[in-house]
Amino acid sequence: MLAYRRSDFEALARSLEVRRWADGGFVDGPAGELLARKFPSPFYSPNPFIRIGLFLFGYICGGAALGLLFLMSGMGGSSGSIGTLLFIYAAGALGLQEIWARKPKPFFRAGVEEAMTYSGLAAAIAAVLILSRFHGDVHAGLALALAAVFALAAMRYADSLLALASMAAVFFALFDVGGRYGERALFLLPPAAIAISVCIVIAASWALRQASMAPWEHVWKLLRFAGLLTAYAGGNYFVVREAGSAMLHASVTEGSDIALAPLFYAYTFAMPLVYLAYGLMRKDRQFLDAGLAIFAAAVFTYKRYHNVMSVEMGLTLAGFALIAVAWAALKGFKASKPARFGICSAPVPRATGAGLMNAESLALWNTFAPKDAAAQGPEGIQGGGGKFGGGGAEGSF
């Protein structure tokens, strides 16, 4: 299933864990440098700016290759010839990604391999659509098929964006089917969207706890966070009302309310508190981040339909409130004080979900470091035929 070597992801996890413990001060500087050299990253993963540049460069090269393919083939403009050429390009682009994934130092999050993957998948999907000549209303079925393709590609190449695209295709299929029921969809779509989101969050949380799923850890984290947001959006009053009027063509006039409006209002303002409370109790950063985001969405929803004060006054008061809350949190959970409720403002390095490395193993490795270690013990006793100094003794054993 995975195009990359699983051992490379294990080595990457070790490298990241070494960096965490070195940054946290659990090993000293020379030993940290030695550990970093001992466990280097097996992938070529440049910084974000180079990654963006390589991504654009890859797309430009891919477009140029596709144009040359059309020019050199001499095929006509029929749909069959266009679909065939797109298939050839897709095979070449994805084949190139397969080769790069098996290099001694594979490209991973480098930009250029992502450009090849996305352009290859786009060409393959376009070729299928052109050659099959779909007719009729098959939007939902096509969206589900694309969701399956994106999910398989996300698992194959450990790509977060493809996983997110698969999730978006599933929700598109849901809204396409729900749109056929008119106003009744206002009662069917919100619980369905919430149920799908909850399943995604539960499945991603389970996968994060499995050591065998460690290579896709970044994928599960993104899906989990996206599921938290869509679980809230499924019952948000603003989303339900505007989706009903714009997408479902439901009759919602200005100044009127939708059916079950109190229930949607209660969901809109209760869920941010639930997310924040759960995040604090379980020390879950994703719930905290999602809770803060949807809290702002709840305020926006209320402001959208109830004009309490001007925008300028509201932003000013909200700014003062946020500054006060931040100041109180920094004082209450100061690093120099004992942790309250298990929360402290100081960053604490944590082990990865796969548990490939921890402080004890690093300490053991540092203790039994090789003889060329920069952080060798104090000069004196050195095993393996080394010299013995001190106590007036000279010479060597």
N, C-alpha and C positions, 0 to 999 in steps of 0.2 A: 504493500500500500504506500509506504513512504519512499519517495524518490531518493532522499538522502540516506546516508549511512546512519543508523541509530547510534552507533558509537560516537559519531561526530556531535550529536546533541548531548550525549553524556559528557563528552569532553568540554562542550560549551557550558554546561551546567556547572562543572567543576571550576572552570575559569571564572565564571561570574561569582561563584561562592567564595573563591579565593579573594577576589577583588572586594567583596562585601566585608569579609573578616579583616582584611588588611586596612580598609578604610575605617572600620570600626575600632581599630587599635588592638584587636585581639592577638595580633602578631606584630613584632617590631618591623621597622623599615627594611633592613637588609633581608630578614627572613621573608617578608612580604614580596620583595623583588624576586627573591629566589623562587618562591612559590609561583609567582606570575610567569617566570620563565619556564618552570617545570610544567605548568598547566596553561599553555597558550590557547587562544581561541582557534578552533580548527577552520573557521569560516572566514571568507573575505567579506566583511561588513563595514563599509565606510561610514563616515559621518553623514547626517541628513542632507547637507548641502551637496556633497558629492553624489549621494544616492539619487537625489532629484535630477542632477545633471546627467547621470548615467541612465536614468529612466527615460528622460527626454531623448538622449542620444540613441538609446535602443529603439524607441518608437520611430525616430527619423530613419534609422537604418532599416527597420522592418518595413516601413512604408516605401522606401526606395527599392528594397528587394522585391516587394510585391509589384511595384510599377514595372521594374525590369522584367519580372516574370511574365507580365501581361504583354510587354513589348516583344520579348523574345519568342513567346509561344506562337504568335501569329494567329491565334484562335479568333473566331468571330465574336460578336457581341451577344450570342445566344445565352440563355440562362444556364444551359448545361455546361458550356465551356467556362463560364464565369464561376460556377459552383465547383467545377473540377480544379481550376487554378487556385481557388480559395482553399480547397482541401489540401493541395500540394503545399501551399504556403503554411497552413496550419501544421501539417506533418513536419515540415522543416523547422518551424519555430519551436514547437514542443519537443522535437527531437534534440534541438540545440540545448534546450533547458535540461533535458535528461542527461546530456553529456556534461554540462556544467555542474550538475548536482553530484556527479561521481568523480569530479576532479580531486587531486590530492588536497587542494584547498578550495572547497566549493564556494560558489557565489550564493550567499544567503542574505536577503535584505540589502542587496547591493544595487538594486534599481534596474540594471540591464536584464537580469534574468526575469524580473517581474514584468518588464515590458514585453519580453518574448512570450511569457505565459499568457498574459492578458490578450495580446494581439493574436496569438495562436488560437485561443479559445474563441475569441470574437470571430475570427475567420472561419473556424469550424462550424460555429452556430449559424453564421450567415450562409455557409454552403448548404447546410441541412435545410434551412428555410427556403433557399432558392431552388434546390433540387426537388424537394418534396412538394412544393407549391401548395401550402396550406390554404384551405378554404373554410369559410364558416367561422362561427364564434368558438374558437378554441383557446382563448386567452388564458383561462385558468389551467387547462391541461398543459399548455406550453410553458406557463410559469412554473408549474410543479416539475416538469421535465428539466427546465433550466436550473431549478433549485437542486435537483439531484446531481446534475453535471457540476455545478459550482461546489457542492458539498464534497464530491469525490475529488475534484481538483484541489480543494482546500486541504483535504487529508493527504493527498499525494505530495503537495509542495509545501505543506505547513504554512499556508497563506491566510492571514487574518481577513484581508479585504474580500477574498472569495467566499469565506465563511459568512461575512456580513451580507454579501450579495445573495447568497443562498437563503438567508433569513428574510431578506427583503422580498425575494421572489415568492416565498411562502405567504407572506402577508398580502402581496399583490393578488395572489390566487384567492385568498380569503375574501378580500374586498370585491374582487370581480364576481365571485359567486354571490356574495351578500347583496351586491347592487341590483341583482335581478328580483329581489323581494320588496323593493320600494321602501316605504316607511317602516315596514316590519323589521327591516335590517337594523334599525336603531335599537331594537331589543335583543337582536341576535348577535350582531358583530362585536359589541363591547365585551360580553362574557367570553366569546370565542377568542378574541384577541388576547384577553387577559389569561385565559387558560393556556394558549400556545406559549405565551411569554413565560408563564410560571414553569411550564415543562422545559423550556430552554434553560431557565435559570437552574432548575433542579438537575438537569442532565449535565450542564457545564460544571456545577459544583461537585457533582459526583466524579466527573472526569478529572478535575483538579486534584482529587484525593488519590487517584490511581497512578502508581509509578509507571505502568506501561503506557500511560497517556502523556507522559512528561514532554515528549517532543512537540506536542501541540499546546503547551501550557499557555502561550500568548494568545492562541486562538480561543481557548475556553474562557480566558479572562475577558476578552473583547465581547464574546457572545453573551457571557453572564451579565456584563454591564449593559449591553444593548437590550437584553431581556428585561432588566430592571426598569429601563426607561420606557420600553413599549408596554410593560405591564401597567405602568401608571398612565401612559397615553391612552390605553384602551378604555379607561373609565374617566378620563379628564373631561370636565364639562365643555370646555372650549373645543376640544378635538371632536367630541361626539356631536356637538351642535353644528360646528362648521362642516364636518364630514357629512352630516346628514343633509345639509342644505346644498353643498357643492358637489359631492360625489354621488349621493344617493337621490338627489333631486327631491328631497322631502320638503314639505311646505312649512318652513320656519320663518315667519315674518319678523320684521324688526320690532323689538319691544316685547315679543311673546316668548314663551318658554317651551322647551321640549317636554315630552312626557317623562315622568320620573326624574324631573330636574332636581328635587331635593336629594335624591339618592346619589346622583352624579356630583352634586356639590359636596356632599359629605365625603365621597370618595376622593374628590379633588383635594380637600384640605386635611383629610385624615392620613392619607398615605405618606406625605412627607414626614409627619411625626412618627409613623410606624417605621419608616426606613431609618430615620436618625436614631430612634430608640434601639432598634435591632443592631445597627452598626456600632453603637456605643457598648451595648451589652456583650456582643460577640467579637468586638474589636475587628470589625470587618470594614476595611477602607472603601470598598466598592459601594457598600450600602450607604456609607457616610457621604461619599461624593455624589451618588445618585440622589440621596435625600436632599442635599443642598441644591442640586440642579432642579429637582421637581418642586422644591419649596419656592424657588423663584418663578417657576411655571404657574404655581398655584396663585401667587400674588398677581402675576400678569393676568391670569384668568379672571380673578375678581375685579381687577382694575378695568378689564375690557368691557364689562357689562355693568359696573357700578362706579360712577364717577364720584369718589369721595373727596379727592383733592387734586390739585394740578400735578402734572408730571414732574415739574421742577421741584415742588415741595415734597412729593413722594420720594424722589431720588435723594434729596438732601436728608430727609429723616431716615431713610433706609441706610444711607452711608454712615450717619452718626450711630445708628443701632449696630451696624456691622463692626464698626471700630470699637464700640463698647464691649460687644460680645468677644471680639478677638482679644482685647486687652484683658478681660476677665479670665478667658481661657488660658492665656499665657501665664497670668499670675497664679491661677488656681492649679495648673498642671506644670509648674516650673520644674526644670530638670534638677535643680538643687534640692527640691523637696521630695519626700517619699511619694511614690506613685499612688494616686487616688483612683480607686476602681480599676486598677491595672492600666491606667492611662498616664502618659508622661509626654511632655513636649519634645524631649530629646529623641532623635532618630535612633532606632535600635535595629541592627542588621538581623535579618531573619533567614533561616535556611529555606531553600527552594522546596516546592511541594514534593519533588521526587526524593528528597533526602539523600542526595548523592554525596554530600560533604557537610560536616559540622565542626564545631570548635574542637571537639576531642580528637577527631582524626587529624585536624591541622596541627594540634599540639603534638601528637605522636609523630607526625611527619617531620615537624620542626626538631623534635628531640633526636630522631634517628636520621637527620639530614645527611646527605653524602659529604665526603671530605672536602669537596670544593665549595661547600656552602659559604656564602658571604657572612652568615651569622653563626659561625662556629663558636663553641664555648670559649671561656677565657683560657688564655695560653697556660699550659701546664699539663694537665692530664689529657692525652689524646690517644684514643684506642687505635687498634690496627697497626701496631708497631711504631707508634709515634714516640716522641720524646717525653721524658718525665722530668719535670723541673720542680724546685721547691724543696724545703727541708734540708738544704745543703747538699742534696744529691745532684750529681751531674752524669753525663753520659746518656745512653739510650738503651732500651730493652729491645 
